[in-house]
């Protein structure tokens, strides 16, 4: 008989029922992240993944990378809405607005409508996210503008942030985790 789902279609494993390797992965995730949000509730099932995903995801916590919170939320909203994943898209819609992005711009991003930003960094992050999520060619002009405005550190932070949130969105979409799902208390 299948286990009862606790987080979308996923049945979380209580800590005391985890294998020793899963408990080790769980502890590594908690150590690097401080909590088990969103897809990490699912990724902890794979202890090897948990050990690398925790520190990688922690890189994108405030103050640990080169992007502002507004810039981060532009890229995250583009990629999570691209994958039509309810849980992270709704969560980051709220976070983006709290970070000070205008509601109309956030809503345009989520709907796949064009928008623009007065801040050059925010505009470049938006253009990069749209181009990359659409699987389009990065023109020489786009490349040169991004490197000039963000530098290589900022460019790689945008790219890897989008890769990370692609994994987040796809995991949560696969397990059909709805907006606001809480899962097991940990």
TAHU-V382318 format. One line per field, one symbol per residue. phi: phi as a letter, one per 20 degrees, with the letter a starting at -180 (. if undefined). burial: + if it has 9 or more other C-alpha atoms within 8 Angstrom, else -. A space follows every 50 residues. Layout:
# TAHU-V382318
phi->???
burial->???
This chain:
# TAHU-V382318
phi->.ffffdbmeeefeggfeffgfffffgfffffednadekfffefffdgffg fdffffffgeegndbeeffffgfffffffffgeldfgffffffffffffo ffgfffffgfemefbbcffffffffffgfffffemefefgffgfffffed mffffffffffffffffgfffffgelefgnfdmffc
burial->----++++++++-----+---+++++-+++-++--+-++++++++++-++ +-+++-++-+----+-+-+++++++++++++++++++++++++-+++--- +---++++++----------+++++++++++++--------++-+++-++ +--++-++--++-+++-++++++-+++-+-+-----
